[in-house]
Amino acid sequence: MQSNSHGPGTFLVGVTAGMVAGAALGAAMAPSSRQIKRAAHRAAKKVNQAVDHLADSLEM
């Protein structure tokens, strides 16, 4: 009867390879700082509009 176990070393190599691949993929897909700034600006603009609408509806 043969054993197909490769030992803990193979497992650790696989885990390490998976972590490296995940980090590389995450870095490649991360938005640029310009995209983040643009999204933050849009979000702030929407919050300001919501506050304006709320203030207008409270003044009735």
N, C-alpha and C positions, 0 to 999 in steps of 0.2 A: 504494500500500500504506500503510495507516494503522497507526500505532503506538499501542497501548493503554497505554503506560507513563504513569504519573502523576507519576513522579519520587520522589525520596527523601522529600520533604516529606509526601506522603500516607502513606507507610509509617510515618514517625515519628508522625504524628497517630494512626494506627491502633494502634501500639504503646502510645502514651501513654493512649489511651482504654481499651485492654485492661487496662493496669496500674491505672488509676483504678477501673475496674469490679471488678477482682479485689480490690483493697484494700477497697472499699466492701462487697463481698459477704463478705469475710473478717471485717470488723469487725461486720457484722450477725449473723454466725453464731457469733461468739466467745462462749464461756460466761461467765456473770457470775462475779464473784469469790466470791459465795456458793456457786455450784455447784462451783467449784474447791475451796473449803475443805471442802465436804461430801464430795467425792470423795477428797480427801487424808485426811480423818478416817476414812472407810471403809477406805481402803487401809492406813492405820496400824493400824487395828483388826484387819484380816486378818493383817497381819504379826505382830502380838502373839499372835494365836491360833495361828499356825503355829509360832512360837517355843515357846509353851506346850506344844503337842502334841509337838514334837521333844524338849523337856526331859522330858516325861512318858514318852516311849518310850525315852529313854536311861536313865531311872531303873529301869526294869523290876525 
